[in-house]
């Protein structure tokens, strides 16, 4: 999925070692596209927090009626220095990218695309299901690996049960279940479901920060209320996570990871380390792909998408600088 904001914020992202207790972060609505845009609820990054481990971007969307035209129709667009992680609750999305990958994603499976040195991809919802409902996440690649050649992975998640809780682990290892998809820093991600009124206590790595991405029913995390569609964050130091379903059947995503101890610059769909890198990525995209679609360049070419690639927004008129976390 692309960040389709026409005035994307530039962010320098660093872990916050001084955070204490559970942070509860409200979403903001962002339209992906034009007048019939798919609206997403963005909970990461925010001014108060930019990273959970290496997780640097969380968009939740739906449930949205899928048969309507253009529910999700994201033209080919670029990425650098990150991984995109797509997870569906309902519906179906068709992925194409410049490595030649062409994959349908259904609920219970993960699409993980490593952009590395540069990639472009498209995502289009299909009419195979009645609704479209899911989450798109990004992880920032550490400096030592951000220049890797791009590649794509697809995996049907294995299931673990703890009491009344069901977990589908799709990144990393948890509760004896390991996902084979590639991670370049210590990470974990899982969908968790609980019946109404139930609770679960899960083992946690004290070296990890954790995030709880709440779907349509509120949750309770470490005793703190996390409203529907919000993000609850637990700083590093906890050896257990207690999650409760106080009002109705609960569905959440749990993400976590070791703090990324290096700053990153995010602007539009690029992750870099400096103003000059971001400018260069944008110029390559505009010159090699938008101006001359027959050239491969850094970002390659997406076969099979019926339409033009997405142009980048204009850069600000000032040199990109770090922002405080607020």
N, C-alpha and C positions, 0 to 999 in steps of 0.2 A: 504494500500500500504506500502511496505517496503522501507526503505532507503538502497539501494543495493550497495552503495559505498563501495569499498574494503578498503579504508583508511578514514573512517568517522571522521570529526572533532569533538573534544570534546568542548562543549560550556557551559559556565556558563552564563545564560541568566538573565538580569535584565532590568527593564524599564528605559528609558532615560528621566527624567523629564525636562532636559534642552533643548531638541530639539525645534526649532522654525521654523515656516513656513512649507511648504510641502516638505518632503523628497521624492526624486524619485530614486528608486532602480532598477538597471538592473538585469535581470535574468542570471543565468549560467546554461548551459546544463549538465544534468547528465543522463547517460544511466542506465536503470533498467534492468540489466541482461547481456547476452552474445552478440555475434556478430550481432544478429538481434534484439537488445534491443529496447524497447520503450524509446525514448528520452523524458525527462521531462525538464521543465524550472523552476528552483528553485529560488524563490525570497525571501524566508525566511526559516531559519535564514541567516543573513549575519554578517560580522565583524562589520559593522556600526550600525546594529540593529538586535536584536534577538527576540523581542516580540512586538506584538500589542495587548494590553490587555493580555489575556492568550493565544492568538494565537501564536504558536511557530514554525510553519512549513507550507509552501505553495508550492506545486508542481502543475504546469499546464501542460497539455499534449494535443496533437492533434491539428487539426484533422488528424487522422491517419487511413488509410484503415483497417477496422476491419477484413475482411475475411482472410487476410494473417495470417498464423499460428503464434502464439506466440506474437500477438500484445500486450496483457497484460497477462502474465502468471506468477503470483507472488506466489511462493510456500509458505506453512505454515511458518510463522516467528513470533517472539515474540514482545510484547509491554509491558511496565510498566509505570505507573504514568501519563498517557495521555488519551485523546480521539481522535479517528480518525473520520474525517467528510468527506464523499465522496459525490461529487456533479457532475452530468453529464450534459453536453450540448447536446451531441449526443452519441448514442451507447447503450450498455448494458453490465453490469458487474455482474458476479456471486460471491457472498460473502459466505464464510463458516468460522465458528470460533469454538473455543473450548467450548463455552457455548451451542453448538448444533444449533446455528442460521444458517439458510441457506436462502439467500435472493437474488433475482435479483433486481438490481437497474437500473432504467430508468430515463431519463431526467424529471425534475420537482419533484423528490423525493430525500430525503436525507437518507443515511445510517450513523448512528452515533454509534460507538462502544466505550464503556468505558472500557479501559484496566485495570484500577485500580491496584490491587496487581499483576496481570499478566494474559495474554491471548496470544493465537496464532490464526492467521487467514490466509486465502488465498484469492486472488482475481484473477479472470480469465475473460477476455472479451469473449463475445459470438459473433456469426455471425448473430444476430437478426437485426443488422442495418449496414448500409454501411460504417460508420465511427465511430471512437472512439475519444471523445473530452470531457475533463472535468478537474476538479480540485480536489486534495486531500489536506486536511488541518488537522493539529493537534492542539489541545489545551492542555496546561499543567494543570494538576490537582493541586490544592493547597495542601499544606502539610496536612491539616486536613482531606482531602478526598482521598488522593492518594492510600490508602490501601483498598478502597472499593472493594467488589466482582465484577468481570467483568460482563457486560451485554451489550445487543445489542438493538437498536431502529431503526425503519424505519417509515418515515412519508412523505406523499405527501404534498408539501408546498402549503399554501394558498397565494392568490394573492392580492396585493394592487395596486391602480392606483393613481398617482399624476400628473396632467396635461397629458403630452404625455409619461410619464415614467410608466413602469410596473415593480413591484417588487415582487419577490417570496421570502418570509421570511422563512428561514429554521432553524434558531437558534435564540432564544430570541424573543423580541417583538419590533415591529416598525409599525407606521402608523395604529394602531388599530388591527394589525395581530400578533398573538402569536403562535409560534411553541411549541408543547408539549415536544420536546426532552429535555433531562436533561443537564443543565449547572451548574457547581459548582462555577463559578464566574460570575459577570454580563457580558454578551456577546450578540452579535447580528451578524447575517450573512444573506445576501440576494443577489439574482441575480437581477440585474437591466438592463433593456433594454431601449434604446432611439432611435428614428429615427434620420437620418442624419440632422445636423443643429439644433437640439432641445437642450434644457437645462432644468434642474430641480433643485430646491432648497429643500432640505430635512431637517427636524428638526433633530438636533443632541444633544446628551447628553454631556454637557461640561466636565463631569468627564470621558468620554471615549476617548481613542485613536482610530483612524479609519484608515483602509487600503482599497485602491482601487486596485483590481487585474484585470488588463486590458487584454482583449482577443485580437482579431486580428486587431481592429481598434484603433487608438490613442484616448485619452480622455483629457479633461481639468478638473482639480480638484482645486477648490478655485482659479481659474485663472492660475494655473500652468499646463504646458504641461506634460502629462504622456504618453510616447510612447507605441505602441503595445507591449504586453507581459511584461510590466514593472509593478512595484508596487509603488503606491503613498501613502504616509503616512501623516496623519494629527495628530499632537500631541493633547493632551487633552487641552480643553479650548474653543473649537468652539461650538456655539449653532446652527449652520446650516452648511450643506454641499452643495456646488454648483457644479454640474457635467454637463459637456457639451459634445456633440458629434460633434466635429468640422469638420470632413471630411466624415464620413460614418455612417451607423447604428451602434450603440454602444451596446456592451454587456460587463458587468463587474460584478465582485463580490465585494460587500461591506462587510467588516468585521470590528468589533469594540469590545471594551470592556474596563472595568476599568483596569488600570495598575496593574499587578501582583506584589505586593510588597514583593516578596521573590525570592532569586536566585534559579535557577534550573540547574542541570547538564544534558546535552543531549549528548549521545554517541550512534551511530547506531540507534536502535529502542527503546532504553531505555531512560526514564527520571527518574533521581534520585536526590540525594542531596549531594553525595560525591563520591570520587574515589572508596572507599570500596564497596559501594552499587552497582555501575556499575560492578565492578569485580564479585561480588556475583551473580548478575543477569545473566551475561554472563556464569559463571561456571554452574549455574543451567540449563540454556538452553542447553549448550553443553553436560552436563552430563545426564540430565533427558530426553531430547528429541532427540538430535542428536545421542548420544552413545547408547541409549536404547529407541527406539521408542514406546515400549509397556508401559512405565511408564508415569503416568499422571503428577505428580509433580505440580509445581507452574503454569505451562502454559497449562495444559490440553492436549487435543488431537483433531485434526481436522479430522472429518469423511468425506469421499467422494472425497478427492483430490487424484488424481492419480500421486503420486510422493513423493519424500523425502522432509522433511523440510529443510529450508535454514540454513546452518551453519553460525555462527557469524564470523566476521573478527577477525584478531588478534588484541589484545590490543597493544598500544604503549609500548615501552621498558622503559618508564619513568612513574612516577606516574602522573595520570591525574590531571591537575591543571587548575584553571580558566584562561580564556583568556580575555584580554581587549576587549572592544567593538570597539576600533579603532577610 
